Amino acid sequence: MVDSPVLRRAMLRFQLLLAVVWVGSLWTVGYLVAPTLFVTLHDRVLAGTIAGSMFATQAWVSVVCAALMFGVLRGEGDARRRRSLNAIVLAMLACALTMRFGLQPMLAALREAAGPGGVMDSALRTRFGVLHGASSLFYLVESVLGGWMLYKLSAPPQ
């Protein structure tokens, strides 16, 4: 619990800044940079490799931001708001961890097994598509939760 009004305002601003960094990077990588790779690069295997690396990095950004967010939310005075924000952060973290340690390794293994021609030109195409769809769904859920977190953090506390 933060008693000083000045410190309280600073904590609220830091929470919002941290959330903007997290959600902004999430949206930028997933909805701007990665799709641009596939439009710009003619080598889809290379585009997929670069995108996969960016999503792995984004997962670590999510882990670090979630840890910091849990830390700054400990000082949140409104218990109901704190619980709500912690639930959102936990759900976003669960999405990021599921993608990074569950789906991304399976996608990478399929890419490796497919060889230099790429997974889309192999018998593994369907399985890759299903896993990629699941990963995209988790990413979308994390992105929507991020928007909800920004909405909640931008509203003045009760």
Secondary structure as the mmCIF struct_conf table of DSSP 4:
data_model
#
loop_
_struct_conf.conf_type_id
_struct_conf.id
_struct_conf.beg_label_comp_id
_struct_conf.beg_label_asym_id
_struct_conf.beg_label_seq_id
_struct_conf.end_label_comp_id
_struct_conf.end_label_asym_id
_struct_conf.end_label_seq_id
HELX_RH_AL_P HELX_RH_AL_P1 PRO A 5 THR A 28
HELX_RH_PI_P HELX_RH_PI_P1 VAL A 29 VAL A 33
HELX_RH_AL_P HELX_RH_AL_P2 ALA A 34 THR A 40
BEND BEND1 HIS A 42 HIS A 42
HELX_RH_AL_P HELX_RH_AL_P3 ARG A 44 LEU A 73
TURN_TY1_P TURN_TY1_P1 ARG A 74 GLY A 75
BEND BEND2 GLY A 77 GLY A 77
HELX_RH_AL_P HELX_RH_AL_P4 ALA A 79 THR A 98
HELX_RH_PI_P HELX_RH_PI_P2 MET A 99 LEU A 103
HELX_RH_AL_P HELX_RH_AL_P5 GLN A 104 ALA A 114
TURN_TY1_P TURN_TY1_P2 PRO A 116 GLY A 117
HELX_RH_3T_P HELX_RH_3T_P1 VAL A 119 ASP A 121
BEND BEND3 SER A 122 SER A 122
TURN_TY1_P TURN_TY1_P3 ALA A 123 LEU A 124
HELX_RH_AL_P HELX_RH_AL_P6 ARG A 125 SER A 154
BEND BEND4 ALA A 155 ALA A 155
HELX_LH_PP_P HELX_LH_PP_P1 PRO A 156 PRO A 157
#
